[in-house]
Structure formats: structure tokens, C-alpha cells
């Protein structure tokens, strides 16, 4: 069985066929999908979506792209919203210096508020990092010195330094379909170095469809292709990789529970 540890099922991309998307995921062996918040102002909507199905969980948070346009959120606000039984993580948050849709200071303030919420709630923080490796690692380490909190780097595309610094503070690394791209050998080299017990897999759907579906809308069923790629990198079968990453998911997202038949 597989878990899609990061997707965006609330996005309008799925409005016309969401039920079919979920059905295809289940047929592909996906037993759990974590749909990720990008706007705190839409937290109630994403929670409502998660409430509709036993195999959908969610997070609450503000994507760094939205850090300048969303109302500033406090750790207490995030923690209160995360009391809902379907909310198992904080984020996604972090830093994106590639697009810089929000000013860096706003991103960093929001990032630290989310870390404090993660620390208080002891729910994993879901970190987005693009072209901001050093600042991301510095903030994570600084905040860890103020008190421990769990987390992961999602859709990991960075180099070995951020991987090492994240792993050193106890974080997990989540791999998306980018690992299947022909030009992603550097990423595949990093994946080789990540311990199996710290790996997760994800789609980031509707974005970043893996080969052989690159260029199409991504969906949770396609996490199977990423699983095959990572399994090959690690010298494992799909079943072994699936079992390990599913175990890792429920270890990190300890509030989550497998769906029972």
C-alpha cells in the first residue's frame, strides 16, 4: 500500500472529477492522501473536504507564496484549528526565493509562526523550500534550539547540504515525481543518501506529474510511479518501498490512523 503524503485535492483542478480521481488512487493502492493547506482563510473548506472521506487527511497553514497576501496568522490560531481530528500537520510553509510572490521577511515571519505552532501542537511542519536552502536550514536549526518539533521537507529538490541538515535535526524527506525526470540525476543521487526510515513519497498533485505522465495534471494515483522510481534507486521492490514509506508516514504524522476495512 502507498500514501500520498502531499497533494492538493481542494484545488479547482479536481472539481469536475474529484470522485474519479479518488477512485483511481484507491485502485492504484493508495490507502491515504494528505491534502495540504495553502491558505489559512480556506482552512474550514479543506477540513470539510477531509471530512468527506476516511482516507483523506489535511493540514492547516499558509504557503510562502501567500505569506504576503493572507492575513498574518499566529501560532495560537494554527494550533486551535489543528485541534480538529482530521488535521494532522502544520503547513505548508517555508521559503520560496525562486518566485518571491511574497517578500522574504513576510515568508520568514510566517515560517516561524508555523514552527511555533508545530512545537506547541507536536504536529509535523510541512516545509516548502525553493532556492532558499541556507535560510531554510538556518531557521529550522535556530528554532529547534528553542524546543523540538517534528517535520519534513516536502517535494525535495535541493542538494545534499539541506538534506543533511534536515536529517540531522530529525526531519524526514519527501520525494515527488520530479525524481522520475530525466534531468533529475542530482536529486536521485541525494535520494541514495537518505535513510529508508526517513523517506516519504508524494505527488504534489495537481502539479509535477511523474514520468510517464509528465505534462498531464497530476493526481494521487501517480504516486505509484514515484514509488517505483525511489524503489529502484534504493534497490527495493515496490512493495518494500511502499511498506517503508507508509510506516514512515504514520510514524511522523502520529495523529493519523490507518483506515480500517
Buried (B, 14 or more C-beta within 10 A) or exposed (E): EBBBBBBBBBBEBBEEEBEEBBEBBBEBBBBBBBBBBBBBEBBEEBBEBBEEBEBBBBBBBBBBBBBBEBEEBEBEBBBEBBEBEBBBBBBBBBBBBEEBBBEBEBBBBBBBBBBBBBBBBEBBBBBBBBBBBEBBBEBBEEBBEEEEBBBBBBBBBBEEEBBEBBBEBEBBBBBBBBBBBEEBEEBBEBBEEBEBEBBBBBBBBBBBBBBEBBEEBBBBBBBBBBBBBBBBBBEBEBEEBBBBBBEBBBBBBEBBEBEEE
